[in-house]
Amino acid sequence: MKIKMKDGSIQEAVFEEELGKNAFRHTTAHILAQAVKRRYPDTKCAIGPSIEDGFYYDFDFTFHFSEENFAEIEAEMKKIVKENLQLKHFTANREKAKQVMAERNETYKIEMLDEFPEEEEISFYQQGEYLEMCAGPHVAYTSAIKAFKLLSVAGAYWRGDEKNKMLTRIYGTSFPSDDMLEEYLNRLDEAKKRDHRKLGKELGLFALFEEGVGFPFFLPKGLILKNLLIDYWRKLHTKEGYVEISTPIMLNRQLWETSGHWEHYRDKMYTTSIDGADFAIKPMSCPGGMLVYKMEPRSYRELPMRISELGLIHRNEKSGTLHGLMRVRCCTQDDAHIFMKPEQIQDEIKGVARLIDEVYSNFGFRYHVELSTRPENSIGSDEDWEMATDGLKNALDDLKLPYVVNEGDGAFYGPKIDFHLEDSIGRSWQCGTIQLDFQLPYRFDAVYIGEDGNKHRPIMIHRVVFGSIERFIGILIEHFAGKFPFWLSPVQVKILTISDKYIDYAKEIEMTLKKQDLRCEVDGRAEKIGYKIRAAQLERIPYMLIIGEKEVHTNSVSVRKRDDGDLGSMPIDQLLEVLQ
């Protein structure tokens, strides 16, 4: 596939490469815009980038655009593809570019041009009559776009600012073949069936209310699930030598200024005033962990010191980005901070990586690793950043973990390793993180006494495994389609009575199971047994026990398994062996 770059050069790339995929879908966005302008000439174009799994374009329509308009737009897009238009690249100075955009009445483009330096040459791509101010890259001809689909319509404020006009955003995707497109659309359909918001409501796990947008409520069964994850997390961290602390949800402005959050993260923080002083609700737990470390003098003999915390954090996310449990304003972060000597860096990073691998493997997730390097708004010296980045690289190399580098995507205080897990339908989720930090110990003047009797600066690791427990639950719901593993199911066994005559026996079975720490419920409603079985199946209950006259007389139960159906009759002792 030939790719036309901003400098006018041609490069070869396949769709599977980032360059090829970006150029392919960016071009599809231009084809969409060209089709819209052909059908609705008065429409104004804003921006249309490629994104993960597709593209979007923002338009200012003179009428209410909806998905009902997709068919005619897609038909026009097919014509443009068939016309095999060449994408021609040229540049113009800012004044000429503004003149070109003014002739087309593209007011949003003109506003963008006002921000360019006067002397800068502006990059353009043209296909047929359609002209777009754009840096590219693009495929050389429109005929390369073999398969595409418009997916949805949403509102989007111009430049993400709620004070600006609401535009219409059209989402779509494209692929080099119909088979690839069909496979992706099938995956989207499967994802809709697994939507954690829908299943969370059906299974009684959590609720979302207008009275607290972005602040999820956990219901009894959902809290069981959350506590099971926390119990597992605690046992694992105790085994790995962590001690657990709990720090306040709110601390004063001075602390956040010292940590750098007030300067670099202020727009994400909720603030208030107490006794005339500024306070912030914590968006991260690390500054509180620093205070705990500094409570008393520390010796090299205490290092590495591994401190964990299930911290309740709050972040001021924009309403348009909120999504069920996946993006919230309040969550439980399974944080931990490791204080160590320089020579302990690689061993500790490898220990955290092995811990994350164990957790993800237990849930059946595959994952890939990304190394994120120094961002523009960073703090600290070049030397510290180089040492921190090399420490992460060397640990990954020692573990023989393949990784890709995300230039400039690190935290403001240090580089990081991100673990992206893959769910059962192939989607990627960023969860686990290891961040190496030389800056916070310096900013808080944290020290330890070394073997030489002198003060030394510890190095700090920030790390999470689940990331956010709420988000991890959302991922688990969709990964398992609500069919949780037996150990993780809020209700493991449902006891179904054929008649209310057998309630007493059902209650005896329930007490026997509960004494074995099994989570069970009795369905003694005056309904037919077929109805009760279907209800239990909709609840994704792993085991159903059917109780009738025969079972009472033989002191047994008739067992059905969620995915395997009828397992036949068995005595209680045998049932307990199966469940345990």
Salt bridges, closest charged atoms under 4 A:
GLU12 OE2 - LYS2 NZ 2.85
ASP58 OD1 - ARG169 NE 2.67
ASP60 OD1 - LYS165 NZ 3.07
GLU72 OE1 - ARG39 NH1 3.71
GLU76 OE2 - ARG38 NH1 3.19
GLU76 OE1 - ARG39 NE 3.25
GLU83 OE1 - ARG38 NH2 2.93
GLU95 OE2 - ARG94 NH2 3.75
GLU106 OE2 - LYS37 NZ 3.01
ASP114 OD1 - LYS98 NZ 2.64
GLU115 OE2 - ARG159 NH1 2.31
GLU129 OE2 - ARG38 NE 2.87
GLU132 OE1 - LYS109 NZ 2.48
GLU190 OE2 - ARG194 NE 2.78
ASP195 OD2 - ARG197 NH2 2.71
GLU202 OE2 - LYS198 NZ 3.08
GLU244 OE1 - ARG234 NE 2.71
GLU257 OE2 - ARG253 NE 2.76
GLU263 OE1 - HIS264 NE2 3.74
ASP278 OD2 - ARG253 NH1 3.00
GLU296 OE2 - ARG298 NH1 3.90
GLU302 OE1 - ARG298 NH1 3.15
GLU309 OE2 - LYS282 NZ 2.99
GLU317 OE1 - LYS268 NZ 2.74
GLU317 OE1 - ARG327 NH2 3.09
ASP335 OD1 - HIS337 NE2 3.69
GLU343 OE2 - LYS341 NZ 3.71
ASP347 OD1 - LYS350 NZ 3.93
GLU348 OE1 - ARG306 NE 2.88
GLU358 OE2 - LYS239 NZ 3.39
GLU370 OE2 - HIS368 NE2 3.29
GLU370 OE1 - HIS420 NE2 3.23
ASP382 OD1 - ARG374 NH1 2.63
ASP398 OD2 - LYS350 NZ 3.70
ASP418 OD2 - LYS416 NZ 3.52
GLU422 OE2 - ARG366 NH2 2.78
ASP423 OD2 - ARG427 NE 2.84
ASP437 OD2 - HIS462 NE2 2.79
ASP445 OD1 - ARG457 NH1 2.93
ASP452 OD1 - HIS456 NE2 2.97
GLU470 OE2 - LYS226 NZ 3.05
GLU478 OE2 - HIS196 ND1 2.91
GLU478 OE1 - ARG427 NH1 2.79
GLU510 OE1 - LYS507 NZ 3.80
GLU510 OE2 - LYS514 NZ 3.24
GLU521 OE1 - LYS494 NZ 2.84
ASP523 OD2 - ARG525 NH2 2.86
GLU539 OE1 - LYS221 NZ 3.42
GLU539 OE1 - LYS494 NZ 3.37
GLU549 OE2 - HIS553 NE2 3.50
ASP563 OD1 - LYS483 NZ 3.14
ASP563 OD2 - ARG562 NE 3.96
ASP564 OD2 - LYS561 NZ 3.69
